[in-house]
Amino acid sequence: MTHTTIEAPITAAVPAPAAPKTRTLLAGGLVAGPLFLGVGIVQGLTRSGFDFTRNAISQLSLGSVGWIQVTSFLLTGVLVLAGSVGVRRALRDEPGGVWAPRLIGAFGASFLLAAAFTADPGGGFPAGAPDARATALSWHGVLHMLSGMLGYLALCTAFFVLARYFASHQQRGWAIGSRLMALGVLAGFAGSSATVVAFTVAAGLGLLWLAAISARLTKA
């Protein structure tokens, strides 16, 4: 007697979509960048004396309505911290699942510090400030600058860590994009000594790539 064995078809494993709570947390990382940049751009275009070629968005914390930018820093920090928890949940037991959320969390904390320690005036903003960029920084200006530098360094490191995660899942475009974006942000910061525009563009790229990664992880 001949026995016929029917084998079940082999199908490729498809990652399950992120759980609803994880997607909600990841939405923090998705919204943070566009919110911060949108608030900054609107203020920069409407506040008297502000010039994107001479002033950093951080300086919008100064002046009578500086509380708007301070609030933006606080909201962005909280949203990024929520996003870091979402990344931890999405990458659990995956390559990069330990350090990527920690580094993103450090980036979020840097926004809270930036809200607490304001930037120094300069570049003609706010009204009455010297036209030249400040050469001697105040103690709070130093802390503001350090928090931003360390925060973005943590974010760039997170991008390199996440590149490993994407590579392990054969998502080559996302892996290459994460590495290139990290290098682009670092290059922009290096060029900020020559022009503040380089700093602004680099900061914006980092925030937007974080938003893109957060959106991608909701489908992981």
C-alpha positions in Angstrom: 0.0 0.0 0.0 1.3 3.4 -0.9 0.9 6.2 1.6 0.7 9.8 0.3 2.1 12.4 2.6 0.7 15.9 2.3 3.1 18.5 3.5 1.9 21.9 4.6 3.1 24.8 2.4 6.1 26.7 3.7 5.3 30.4 4.1 7.7 33.2 5.0 7.3 34.6 8.5 5.6 37.9 8.4 6.2 40.2 11.5 3.0 40.9 13.3 2.0 44.6 13.4 2.9 46.5 16.5 0.4 46.2 19.4 -2.0 49.2 19.8 -0.3 50.5 22.9 3.1 50.3 21.2 1.7 52.1 18.2 0.4 54.8 20.5 3.8 55.3 22.1 5.6 55.3 18.7 3.2 58.0 17.6 5.1 60.2 20.1 8.3 59.9 18.1 6.4 60.4 14.9 4.7 63.6 16.0 7.6 65.2 18.0 9.7 66.3 15.0 7.0 67.8 12.8 5.5 69.5 15.9 8.8 71.1 17.0 9.8 72.2 13.5 6.3 73.5 12.7 6.1 75.6 15.8 9.7 76.9 15.2 9.1 77.8 11.6 5.8 79.6 12.3 7.5 81.6 15.1 10.6 82.3 13.1 8.5 83.8 10.3 6.3 85.9 12.5 8.6 87.1 15.4 10.2 90.5 14.7 14.0 90.4 14.3 14.3 86.7 13.9 16.3 85.5 10.9 16.9 81.8 10.1 20.2 82.7 8.5 21.5 84.2 11.7 19.4 82.7 14.6 18.8 79.3 15.9 15.3 78.1 16.7 16.5 77.7 20.3 16.7 81.5 20.6 12.9 81.7 20.2 12.8 80.8 23.9 13.9 84.4 24.6 11.7 87.5 24.8 8.2 88.2 26.0 6.6 85.2 24.2 9.5 82.9 24.7 7.3 80.6 26.7 5.9 79.3 23.4 9.2 77.8 22.4 9.9 76.6 26.0 6.6 74.8 25.8 7.6 73.3 22.5 10.8 72.0 23.9 8.9 70.4 26.8 6.2 68.8 24.6 8.8 67.5 22.2 10.9 66.0 25.0 7.9 64.2 26.5 6.8 62.9 23.0 10.3 61.6 22.2 10.5 59.9 25.6 7.2 58.2 24.9 8.5 57.2 21.5 11.6 55.7 23.1 9.3 53.4 25.1 7.5 52.5 22.0 10.8 51.6 20.3 11.7 49.4 23.3 8.4 47.5 23.0 8.7 47.2 19.2 12.3 46.0 19.3 12.0 43.6 22.2 14.6 40.8 21.8 15.7 42.2 18.5 19.1 43.6 17.5 19.4 47.1 18.9 16.4 46.6 21.2 18.4 47.6 24.3 20.4 50.6 23.2 18.3 52.2 20.6 15.5 53.1 23.0 17.9 54.3 25.7 19.7 56.6 23.2 16.4 58.0 21.9 15.3 58.5 25.5 18.5 60.5 26.1 17.6 62.6 23.1 14.2 63.3 24.5 15.7 64.3 27.9 17.9 66.8 26.1 14.8 68.8 25.0 13.7 69.0 28.6 17.1 70.4 29.6 17.0 72.8 26.6 13.7 74.1 28.0 15.2 74.6 31.5 18.4 76.3 30.3 17.7 78.9 27.6 20.0 79.8 24.8 21.9 83.1 24.8 20.8 86.1 22.7 22.8 87.0 19.6 22.5 87.6 15.9 20.3 90.6 16.6 17.6 88.6 18.4 15.8 89.4 20.5 15.5 93.1 19.9 18.5 94.9 21.3 20.8 91.9 21.2 24.2 92.4 19.5 24.3 91.5 15.8 27.3 89.2 16.2 26.9 85.7 17.5 27.7 85.4 21.2 31.4 84.7 21.9 31.2 84.5 25.7 28.4 82.1 26.7 26.5 82.3 30.0 26.3 79.3 32.2 22.8 78.5 31.1 23.8 79.1 27.5 26.6 76.5 27.9 24.2 74.0 29.4 21.7 74.6 26.6 24.4 74.0 24.0 25.8 70.9 25.7 22.3 69.4 26.1 21.7 69.8 22.4 25.1 68.4 21.4 24.9 65.4 23.6 21.2 64.8 22.7 21.9 64.8 19.0 25.0 62.7 19.4 22.8 60.1 21.2 20.3 60.3 18.4 22.9 59.7 15.7 24.2 56.7 17.7 20.7 55.4 17.9 20.4 55.7 14.1 23.5 53.5 13.7 22.1 51.0 16.2 18.8 50.9 14.3 20.6 50.4 11.1 21.7 47.0 12.5 18.1 46.2 13.3 17.0 47.0 9.8 19.9 45.1 8.2 18.9 42.0 10.2 15.5 42.2 8.7 16.8 42.6 5.2 15.5 46.2 5.0 18.6 47.5 3.3 17.2 50.9 2.3 16.3 51.7 5.9 19.6 50.5 7.1 21.6 52.6 4.6 19.3 55.6 5.2 19.8 55.5 8.9 23.6 55.5 8.5 23.6 58.3 6.0 21.2 60.4 8.0 23.4 60.0 11.1 26.4 61.1 9.1 24.4 64.0 7.6 23.4 65.3 11.0 26.9 65.1 12.3 28.2 66.9 9.2 25.6 69.7 9.7 26.7 70.1 13.3 30.3 70.3 12.2 29.4 73.1 9.7 27.4 75.1 12.3 30.5 77.0 13.2 30.4 78.6 9.7 26.6 79.1 9.4 23.7 78.5 11.7 21.7 77.2 8.8 23.8 74.1 8.8 22.8 73.5 12.4 19.1 74.1 11.8 19.0 71.8 8.7 20.9 69.0 10.6 18.6 69.3 13.6 15.6 69.1 11.3 16.9 66.1 9.5 17.4 64.2 12.7 13.9 64.9 13.9 12.3 64.0 10.6 14.2 60.7 10.3 13.2 59.8 13.8 9.6 60.4 12.8 10.1 58.2 9.7 11.6 55.4 11.7 8.8 55.6 14.3 6.2 55.3 11.5 8.1 52.3 10.0 8.2 50.5 13.4 4.5 50.7 13.7 4.3 48.3 10.8 7.1 46.1 12.0 
